[in-house]
Amino acid sequence: MNAKMEAIYLVKQGSGETAFERRALTLPTLPKNEVRIAVEGFGLNFADVMARNGLYREAPPLPAILGYESVGRVEALGDEVRDLTIGQRVLAFSRFGGYATHVQVPALAVVPISEKFSIDEATALGTQYCTAWYAAEEALRLYAGEHVLVQAAAGGVGTALVQMAKRKGCVVYGTAGSEEKLNYLRSIGVDHPINYQKEKFDDYIRRVRPKGIDVVFDCLGGKGFKRGFKLLAPGGRIAGYGAAERLDKKGPFATLSLVFGFGFYSPVGLLIPSKTIAGVNMLRIAEQKPELLRTCMLAVTKLAESGELNPFGGGVFDVAEIGKAHEMLQNRQTKGKIAVRW
Ligand SMILES: NC(=O)c1ccc[n+]([C@@H]2O[C@H](COP(=O)([O-])OP(=O)(O)OC[C@H]3O[C@@H](n4cnc5c(N)ncnc54)[C@H](OP(=O)(O)O)[C@@H]3O)[C@@H](O)[C@H]2O)c1
């Protein structure tokens, strides 16, 4: 008889409370370059919220198993896999399929992780820290003393970017939408916490830094991206890695409005003031450059193990509470990383 596993399927778009169903399925055969992991827990990402709302075009057709990262123990190794052992605790990056009791992923996307990390801390090191690492260390480069803006700085990727920029000796501006989150930003070392509900982030930065800033990490997209770009001093760089603004837009022209909101940029307009625009999509990196994803995974886990980076666990939910956890992530009620345990 074929062995079974369970997964949480996204069965329909809409509210987190009604969108998911727990189902059993047969464990697939293990390819020779892959690792099977018995999952303790998996992480939630904002892209999952976008997928649940039908706004993530890379998501698989329904019913779909979402999920980019899991922590658990190696259960089986493909014939060609070396350097991992049965029972070892590992972090795995998956291209969807993470909301499951078992994941099977290429060995390149699996790294050891020690017992000291809780499920939310461990899974933070998957998509969110790797995205931040790729943006801040591979796509762009930060230098000591630079002034750096991190949007949604209290979130998963945001927390990681703040830590990476502080590690490099940068002056960090971080946005968040509540006083509670601002206190959190102070606790992780943000020099200029900005409550965008009280003052526009660009008004604040123009007031305290009229000559402009060096780097912007933008996950808002649309007009938020354009407003960030306009803050850049000569030599400035901006990394765009999200389009959260899309969630707030309704109506038939919502996507068009988001796209136009970004603004239009000519090479000449970048060349003369020496500005850089970088786009970041970790899913594409994982697909097209798996060795680069591995470089990011090894870098962030090494620094977290040594205590140089400190993933912030924002909470671990029971699998029965996945709908609630999704709603909280969408409604800006979370800090750092949230995860789900089996
Ligand atoms: N390109 C990639 O490869 C990649 C990879 C990972 C994540 N991302 C993107 O990075 C961003 C952060 O992802 P995450 O998983 O770490 O999530 P997160 O930041 O932990 O959670 C989302 C946060 O974004 C802020 N936000 C801003 N605009 C929002 C809106 N319109 N609706 C809801 N929240 C909004 C909220 O913080 P405030 O309360 O402070 O507003 C919210 O708490 C997302 O945009 C995600 O799509 C991209």
The ligand as an SDF file (V2000), in Angstrom:
LIG
                    3D

 48 52  0  0  0  0  0  0  0  0999 V2000
   10.0010   39.1230   -4.5140 N   0  0  0  0  0  0  0  0  0  0  0  0
   10.1790   38.1150   -3.6860 C   0  0  0  0  0  0  0  0  0  0  0  0
   10.8620   37.1460   -3.9920 O   0  0  0  0  0  0  0  0  0  0  0  0
    9.5440   38.1920   -2.3280 C   0  0  0  0  0  0  0  0  0  0  0  0
    9.8270   37.2420   -1.3590 C   0  0  0  0  0  0  0  0  0  0  0  0
    9.2500   37.3690   -0.0910 C   0  0  0  0  0  0  0  0  0  0  0  0
    8.3900   38.4390    0.1510 C   0  0  0  0  0  0  0  0  0  0  0  0
    8.1380   39.3270   -0.8330 N   0  0  0  0  0  0  0  0  0  0  0  0
    7.2640   40.4930   -0.5740 C   0  0  0  0  0  0  0  0  0  0  0  0
    7.7900   41.1570    0.5480 O   0  0  0  0  0  0  0  0  0  0  0  0
    6.7290   41.7450    1.2910 C   0  0  0  0  0  0  0  0  0  0  0  0
    6.8350   41.2820    2.7390 C   0  0  0  0  0  0  0  0  0  0  0  0
    6.5330   39.9070    2.7840 O   0  0  0  0  0  0  0  0  0  0  0  0
    6.4590   39.1270    4.1720 P   0  0  0  0  0  0  0  0  0  0  0  0
    6.0750   37.7370    3.8510 O   0  0  0  0  0  0  0  0  0  0  0  0
    7.6890   39.4000    4.9300 O   0  0  0  0  0  0  0  0  0  0  0  0
    5.1850   39.8310    4.8720 O   0  0  0  0  0  0  0  0  0  0  0  0
    5.1880   40.8000    6.1230 P   0  0  0  0  0  0  0  0  0  0  0  0
    6.0060   41.9970    5.7900 O   0  0  0  0  0  0  0  0  0  0  0  0
    5.5140   40.0310    7.3420 O   0  0  0  0  0  0  0  0  0  0  0  0
    3.6540   41.2050    6.2580 O   0  0  0  0  0  0  0  0  0  0  0  0
    3.0830   42.1660    5.4710 C   0  0  0  0  0  0  0  0  0  0  0  0
    3.2130   43.5800    6.0830 C   0  0  0  0  0  0  0  0  0  0  0  0
    3.2330   44.4850    4.9870 O   0  0  0  0  0  0  0  0  0  0  0  0
    2.6920   45.7190    5.3960 C   0  0  0  0  0  0  0  0  0  0  0  0
    1.7990   46.1790    4.3430 N   0  0  0  0  0  0  0  0  0  0  0  0
    2.0930   47.1910    3.5060 C   0  0  0  0  0  0  0  0  0  0  0  0
    1.1030   47.3560    2.6450 N   0  0  0  0  0  0  0  0  0  0  0  0
    0.1570   46.4550    2.9230 C   0  0  0  0  0  0  0  0  0  0  0  0
   -1.1240   46.1530    2.3610 C   0  0  0  0  0  0  0  0  0  0  0  0
   -1.6010   46.8400    1.3320 N   0  0  0  0  0  0  0  0  0  0  0  0
   -1.8300   45.1470    2.9300 N   0  0  0  0  0  0  0  0  0  0  0  0
   -1.3480   44.4490    3.9640 C   0  0  0  0  0  0  0  0  0  0  0  0
   -0.1330   44.6900    4.5130 N   0  0  0  0  0  0  0  0  0  0  0  0
    0.6010   45.6920    3.9980 C   0  0  0  0  0  0  0  0  0  0  0  0
    2.0140   45.4900    6.7570 C   0  0  0  0  0  0  0  0  0  0  0  0
    2.8260   46.1130    7.7410 O   0  0  0  0  0  0  0  0  0  0  0  0
    2.3830   47.5460    8.3760 P   0  0  0  0  0  0  0  0  0  0  0  0
    1.3600   47.2450    9.4190 O   0  0  0  0  0  0  0  0  0  0  0  0
    3.6170   48.0920    8.9490 O   0  0  0  0  0  0  0  0  0  0  0  0
    1.8310   48.3420    7.2500 O   0  0  0  0  0  0  0  0  0  0  0  0
    2.0550   43.9830    6.9380 C   0  0  0  0  0  0  0  0  0  0  0  0
    2.1690   43.5960    8.2780 O   0  0  0  0  0  0  0  0  0  0  0  0
    5.4350   41.3520    0.5920 C   0  0  0  0  0  0  0  0  0  0  0  0
    5.0420   42.3950   -0.2580 O   0  0  0  0  0  0  0  0  0  0  0  0
    5.8420   40.1320   -0.2060 C   0  0  0  0  0  0  0  0  0  0  0  0
    5.0190   39.9020   -1.3240 O   0  0  0  0  0  0  0  0  0  0  0  0
    8.6860   39.2210   -2.0520 C   0  0  0  0  0  0  0  0  0  0  0  0
  1  2  1  0
  2  3  2  0
  2  4  1  0
  4  5  1  0
  4 48  2  0
  5  6  2  0
  6  7  1  0
  7  8  2  0
  8  9  1  0
  8 48  1  0
  9 10  1  0
  9 46  1  0
 10 11  1  0
 11 12  1  0
 11 44  1  0
 12 13  1  0
 13 14  1  0
 14 15  2  0
 14 16  1  0
 14 17  1  0
 17 18  1  0
 18 19  2  0
 18 20  1  0
 18 21  1  0
 21 22  1  0
 22 23  1  0
 23 24  1  0
 23 42  1  0
 24 25  1  0
 25 26  1  0
 25 36  1  0
 26 27  1  0
 26 35  1  0
 27 28  2  0
 28 29  1  0
 29 30  1  0
 29 35  2  0
 30 31  1  0
 30 32  2  0
 32 33  1  0
 33 34  2  0
 34 35  1  0
 36 37  1  0
 36 42  1  0
 37 38  1  0
 38 39  2  0
 38 40  1  0
 38 41  1  0
 42 43  1  0
 44 45  1  0
 44 46  1  0
 46 47  1  0
M  CHG  2   8   1  16  -1
M  END
$$$$
